[in-house]
Structures are given as structure tokens and as C-alpha cells.
Amino acid sequence: MTDDELPIVDAHHHLWDLDGPIRYPWLETGDHGFLGDYSRIARSYLPPEYRRDTALHNVIATVHIEAECDRTQQLAETEWVTRMAAEHGMPNAIVAHVWVDTPESEEILAGHRRFPLVRGIRTKPIIASGPGESVRGQPRSLQDPKWRKGLTLLEKYDLSWDLRVPWYHLEEAAEVCREHPTMRIVLNHTGYPLDRSPEQVSVWRKGMEALAACPNVWCKISGFTVKGKPWTLAMHGGIIRDTISMFGADRCMFASNHPVDGVKASWDWIFCQFKAVTADMPDAARRKLFADNALAFYRIQP
């Protein structure tokens, strides 16, 4: 199989219409975010542009992840994305948002579940400002009993959990995952190893090993937006290979995180690098990493 023929399921991307009624406050500030200069992506990103960005690759399906819209518009975002799918044939699965620790959590979950493409939920615990800091035990932290109890609603509604925390919270996240051994969980953005100092890479690796030991936890390989560093295999190849080694080719999936990761590189560049770093792997393993695992996890019929 040639690289051009390799089927791809983009396991994590976003769409937004900044001229429409749904608001994205984080794109309206004009500030630099922790990933880079958000002004570069503060424009509408719709299916036709995604198609142009991916035209040189064999993308057979995509997964839309909630894009941090105004949290009063969670159901409106799912409705809009569903409409995009009907009009453009993509995305093929939706991961929506709900806070699991509020009185209306179950009502919102039931609302999302009425849309057939919804396969999972991304609900983010609060995080510390950096390694060495702690929010342990605070409301909506990984240790908050109310938040942890709320996660059980995802299994009730047969929804997976997209887990997103940075590298210094991975071990704590593994504690939560062990409480839910039958829940389908996928770690976002390779655990965000944004600090590549030897000390912090060691922290990342220890946390990733703890999560990989949970057989129900999968990993999305994406999110390589290290400040001040270019997107190169010299920079990220080792992290990618280590992740596949820890989780195995059966529980990893490649993802673009576009347009957000566009602060660092084009969609085409990122997936060309994913292809390059796996060039010596068997075809069967590459098919899993690029397509089959995402199809299975998000229950997509391409």
C-alpha cells in the first residue's frame, strides 16, 4: 500500500463558523494562547476548507470534537455540526461537551444523545497552572467526588470519554480511569508533553505508562505545539514512537487537531510526518493507527 492510498480517519478536528450564532470566547480575545498565536486561526473553518487542506490524502472519515464554544450553547453546537455532516458528508462522528457535575448534566447528555452522530463526551477537569502546582481536591478537579461520580453518566448513555489533561496530571488521570474499567476512554493530544526538558519528559512518560496500563484507555497522537519549536520529526518523532510502544498499535490513533494545530503546521505537513515516522511498520499496524482504531473506538461505518 502506498502512502497516497493509506486510508485516514482524522480522529480529532474542529469546525466553527465565526459569522454564525455560536460563540467561541477563546477565539475572540486576540491573545496568544498556550499553543501559540490564536489570531492565525481566528476565522471560520468549515468543511470545504478542511477538504482543501486534506486533498492530497485519502481521508475516509473524521471525528469532530467540541470546540469550546460558549457553554450555554453546547447542544446548539452539536445541532450545527450535525447539519454540517448532512450537508457535506463530514464529520462522521461527534464528541460533544457537558459538565458532568452540574444539576442539568443528565438533561444535556440526553439532549446530545438524540443526535445519532454523537459518540462521546469531552469534559475537562480543572488543571494546575504548571508542574509543581496543584488543584488537588478543588471542585471539578480530578479528585472531586462530585465530578468523578458524574462521569458514570457517560456509561449510562453509552458514551466514551475524551480525556484532556497536560502531562503533569496524567498519573492522577490514571487513578480516575482505574475507577471506570469498562468505560471507553481516549487520551487527547498525546498527554500534551509541552515541556521537553528531561525532567518533564520523565514525568510525561511515567503518567503515560500509568494510563497505558489501563486496557480501556486509548491515545490520540496529536497536539505537538511546543512553544518556540517547529513541528519536525527531530522534535516529535521520539515522543510518537514512545507512545506507540507504550499503548501498542491497537490503542493509538493519529489526529490533526486542526485548525488548532495550524498554529504550528499545515494538515498536510503533520500527516506527512505521521506517515514518515511509521514508514517501517507493517501495513496492518499502519492501517490501525491511521484509520481502523478510530473507526472502532468511535463506532464509525465509513
Rosetta blueprint (number, residue, H / E / L):
1 M L
2 T L
3 D L
4 D L
5 E L
6 L L
7 P E
8 I E
9 V E
10 D E
11 A E
12 H E
13 H E
14 H L
15 L L
16 W E
17 D L
18 L L
19 D L
20 G L
21 P L
22 I L
23 R L
24 Y L
25 P H
26 W H
27 L H
28 E H
29 T L
30 G L
31 D L
32 H E
33 G E
34 F L
35 L L
36 G E
37 D E
38 Y H
39 S H
40 R H
41 I H
42 A L
43 R L
44 S L
45 Y E
46 L L
47 P H
48 P H
49 E H
50 Y H
51 R H
52 R H
53 D H
54 T L
55 A L
56 L L
57 H L
58 N E
59 V E
60 I E
61 A E
62 T E
63 V E
64 H E
65 I E
66 E L
67 A L
68 E L
69 C L
70 D L
71 R H
72 T H
73 Q H
74 Q H
75 L H
76 A H
77 E H
78 T H
79 E H
80 W H
81 V H
82 T H
83 R H
84 M H
85 A H
86 A H
87 E H
88 H H
89 G L
90 M L
91 P L
92 N L
93 A E
94 I E
95 V E
96 A E
97 H E
98 V L
99 W L
100 V L
101 D L
102 T L
103 P L
104 E L
105 S H
106 E H
107 E H
108 I H
109 L H
110 A H
111 G H
112 H H
113 R H
114 R L
115 F L
116 P L
117 L L
118 V E
119 R E
120 G E
121 I E
122 R E
123 T L
124 K L
125 P L
126 I L
127 I L
128 A L
129 S L
130 G L
131 P L
132 G L
133 E L
134 S L
135 V L
136 R L
137 G L
138 Q L
139 P L
140 R L
141 S L
142 L L
143 Q L
144 D L
145 P H
146 K H
147 W H
148 R H
149 K H
150 G H
151 L L
152 T H
153 L H
154 L H
155 E H
156 K H
157 Y L
158 D L
159 L L
160 S E
161 W E
162 D E
163 L E
164 R L
165 V L
166 P L
167 W H
168 Y H
169 H H
170 L H
171 E H
172 E H
173 A H
174 A H
175 E H
176 V H
177 C H
178 R H
179 E H
180 H L
181 P L
182 T L
183 M L
184 R L
185 I E
186 V E
187 L E
188 N L
189 H H
190 T H
191 G H
192 Y L
193 P L
194 L L
195 D L
196 R L
197 S L
198 P H
199 E H
200 Q H
201 V H
202 S H
203 V H
204 W H
205 R H
206 K H
207 G H
208 M H
209 E H
210 A H
211 L H
212 A H
213 A L
214 C L
215 P L
216 N L
217 V E
218 W E
219 C E
220 K E
221 I E
222 S L
223 G L
224 F L
225 T L
226 V L
227 K L
228 G L
229 K L
230 P L
231 W L
232 T L
233 L H
234 A H
235 M H
236 H H
237 G H
238 G H
239 I H
240 I H
241 R H
242 D H
243 T H
244 I H
245 S H
246 M H
247 F H
248 G L
249 A L
250 D L
251 R L
252 C E
253 M E
254 F E
255 A L
256 S L
257 N L
258 H E
259 P L
260 V H
261 D H
262 G H
263 V H
264 K L
265 A L
266 S L
267 W H
268 D H
269 W H
270 I H
271 F H
272 C H
273 Q H
274 F H
275 K H
276 A H
277 V H
278 T L
279 A L
280 D L
281 M L
282 P L
283 D H
284 A H
285 A H
286 R H
287 R H
288 K H
289 L H
290 F H
291 A H
292 D H
293 N H
294 A H
295 L H
296 A H
297 F H
298 Y L
299 R L
300 I L
301 Q L
302 P L
